[in-house]
Amino acid sequence: MRIKHIETKQEIEQVTHMKASSDDQNQFLVEQLENHTIDLNQVMIAVLHNKVVARALCMKHGMYLLTFEDEIQYDDAIYFLQACISKVEQKEIELHLYSDKQNYQFTFDALISAGFNVQQEKYSYTLHPTINSHTLLAYPCSNHNKQTWVDMFIRVGSNHLDASMQRDMDRYGIKRASEILYEVLLVNQPDEAAWLCAQVDGHCVGFVIVSQLTRTQAGISYIGVFPEYRGKHYATMLLLIASNYCVEHGYDLLIADTDIHNIPMQHALKYANFTYSCKEVVLVYNED
């Protein structure tokens, strides 16, 4: 088995038509390569008998689109993951794995053997967006105003049920954790039209940030209601605002994940007509 980055047309054809990958992820990779959003040397593959049997997009800050075909052996999968880890500059690598993924258990076991640990368990929900009415005044809030967003993240983070945010708060403190969150979200969604705030009687009550996942799919990157406004179904209304945004921007599927212990958000998702999809595991590799 050879581990390398993609170079040839044959490799590109195979890596964008993997059987164990969803059609959406395959198509997303096609678009990213065609638009030169990613470089060929960022797509690592394992080749066995001239067939691509593993794939991972290794970016500066993380690893994405991990896929193993049926033909790869377990030890080779671990070896491939170790090679991919060495390509990621960031010391801590976070990877999201969904239980409906083909070869899920094989992939999960290989990640654990390669040194990843389970950080968080989530539930994933989906919605086919429609236009909805609500009582909030929604408006885009410039994502270039870092301090405004950091202050809002601090307000939300002071009383929340997000395990991943809590981990960063414990490690860095709430101010630095909020700054890191802002920096990550800005990379994932540079379009300020997707950074949406909501008002009631002239007062901002919360926000929702929508990111592009594929050409036709979007995701809730972050959603928050300020503590003093909770219990008024504003989280549900923010989800409706996100749904409206998706319709206006041509997305036909909206995905939202929440911690398995975050019962209020699970209720909000159901009230907003989201449907439970599958379980999600967040795994982290830390070379320290």
N, C-alpha and C positions, 0 to 999 in steps of 0.2 A: 504494500500500500504506500502511495506517495501522498505527502501533504504539501500543498503549494497554494499560491493565489491563482485565480483564473487568468488565462492568457489567450487561449484560442477561441475561435468561433464555436467549435464543437463543445468546449467547456461551458461557454456562456449559454448555449442552447440547453445543455443538460442541467445546469445549475438553476435555470429559470423555469424548468419543467419537472421539478422533483415530485415524485409520486407521494411522498410522505408529507409534503407541504400543502398548505391550502392554496387554492387558485389565486386568492387575493394576495398572499405573500409572494407567490411567484410573479404575478403581474406587477406588484409594487417594485420588486427587484428589477424587472425589465425597464420600468419607467425611470428608476433612479440611475441605471446604467446609461440609458439613452439620453437622459438629461445631464449626464456627467455630474450628478449630485454626489455620487460616490465613485471612487477609483477602482480599477480592476484589482489592484494590490490590497484592497481592503476586504475582498471577498475570498476567504480561505476555503479550500475544498480538500477532501480526501478522495483519491482516485484509486480504484481497484479494478484491474483488468479493463482499463480504458473507460470505466464508468464512474461517474461522480456518486459517491455513497455518503458523503457528509458535506454540510455547508454551514458557514457562519459568517456573518458580517461583523468584522472586527474594526470598530471605530476607536477614536482616541479615548472616549469616555465609557465605552461599554461594548457588549457583544449582543447581536441581534440575529433574528431569522435562523436560529440554530435548528438544523434538521438532519436526522439520520435515516437513511434508507434501510430496508430490511436486510440488505446484503452485508452490512458492516458488522464486524465482530466486536464484542464488548470491550476487550482490551484495546483494540484499535480505536474505538470511540473515545476512550479515556486519553489515549495518546494524542488524538486529534484535539481534544479539549485543552490539553496542556500546551499544545502548540499555539492554539488560539489565545489562551491566557497571556502568553508571552508577547503577543502582538498588541495587546491593549495597554496603553500607557498608564492609565489610572490604576493605582494599587488595589482599589476596591472595585469589584465588578458586580453589578446587580443584573440579574436575569429573571425574566418572568416566564413561567411555564404553565400552560393551561391544560387541564385534565382531558379536554376533548381532542388534544393533539395526537396525531397518529404516532405510535411508538412512544407514548407518554412515559410509561413505567421504565422502559429501557433508557430513555433520555434522562429521567429523574435519577435513576441509579448511577448512571455514568457521571452525571454532574456531582453527585455526592462523593463518588470515588475519586473524582478529580480535585476535590477539596472545597466544593461549595457547601454551604450550610443553609438550612431553611431559616429565613428571617421572619417571614410573615405568611399567613394564609388568608386568602381573600375569596370572595364570591364575585363572579363576573356576570353582568347583566347586559342585555342588548335591547335596542329600540329601533324600529323603522320610523324615522322622524316625520312628524306632521306639524302643521302650524297650529299653535295653541294660544288661547287667550289666558291672561293672568293679570294680576292687579299691581305688579311691580313696574317701575319705569326702568327699562334696560337701556344701557348705553355703553359703547366701547370706552375703555379707560386706557390711555397711552401706556404701553409697556415700557416706554423709555424713562418713565418717572420711577426710578428704582426705589427711592425712599418711600414713596406712597405705597407701593406694593409690599415692601418689606414690613412697613407698619401694619398693613392689613393682615399679612401672614402672622405677625406677632399677636394681633388681637384674636385671630382664630385659634392660633396655636396655644394660647394660654389656657384653653379649656376645650379639649378635643378628644377624639377616639381613634386617631390615626397612628397605628403602631410604628410605621416607618418614620413619620415625622417625630414621634416621641424618641426614637432611637437617636436621631440626629440632635435633638434638643438635649438629651442626656450627655451626648458626646461633646457638643460644641457650645451649648447654651442656646437659648431661644433666638437671640439676635443673629448670631452667625448661622444657625440652622435655617432661619428665614431668608438670609442672604443667599445661601447655597441653593435653596429651593427656587428663588427668583432666577438665579443664573441658569439652573437646569431647565426651568420652564421656558426661559427666553430662547434657549438653543432649540428646544423642541417645537416652539411655536413663535416665530418672530413676527407674525402678522398681528398687529395690535387690534384689528377688528375682532379677533377671537378672544380678547381679554375683556370680558363683560362684567360690568358692575350693575347693581340694581338698587333703586331708591324707593322709599316710601315717605311721603310728606317731606321731601327734600333731604332725607337722611339716608345715607348708604347703609344697607342692611347686610350685604354680602356680595359675593362674586362667583363667577364660574369661568374657567379657561378651557377652551376646546382646541384640541390638536388634531392634525391630519395623521392618520395611520396608513391608509392606502389612498388610491385615487377616489374610491367610493366610500371609504370608512373613516369615521372620526372617533375620537375618544375624549372623555372628560379627564383632562390633565389634573385639575384641582378645582375643588368647590368648597366654599366656606360661608357659613352664616355667623355673624358676630354674636358672641354669647348673649348679649342683652336682647337680641331679637329672635332667639330660638323658641321653638314651641308654637310657631305661627304658620307652619307649612311653607316657609320661605325656601327651604331646600328643594321642595317639590317644584316650586315656581321657577327656581334657578335652573332646574333640569328642563323645564318647559322652554325656558329662554334658550338653552343649549339646543333643544330640538328645533326651534324656529331658526336658529343660526344655521343648522345643518341643512334644512330645506332651502334656505336662501343661497347656500354655497354649494349645493348639488351633491351632498352626501346622502346615501340611502341607508346607512347603518351607523348607529351611535352606540359606542361601547362604554360602559362605566363599571369600575371595580371598586369594591369596598371591603374593609376588614371584616372578618367573620364575626367579630365582637361588636361591630358598629350597627346595632339594631336600629337606631333612628334613621340612619342613611338607607338601610335596607327597606324600611317602611316608605321613605321618600321615593325611592326608586320604583317601588310597586305602585304608589299613588300616581306616579308620572307615567305609568303604563309600560315600564321596562319589564322584560321577561328574564328570569334566571336562565343563564346559559351553561356555566360550568364552574368548577373550582379552579382557583389560581394559586400557585405557589411562587413566592418571591424568594429566590436563592441568591446568596452573596458569597463571593470569593474575596478573601482578604489575605494578601501575601504576608502581612505582618502576623 
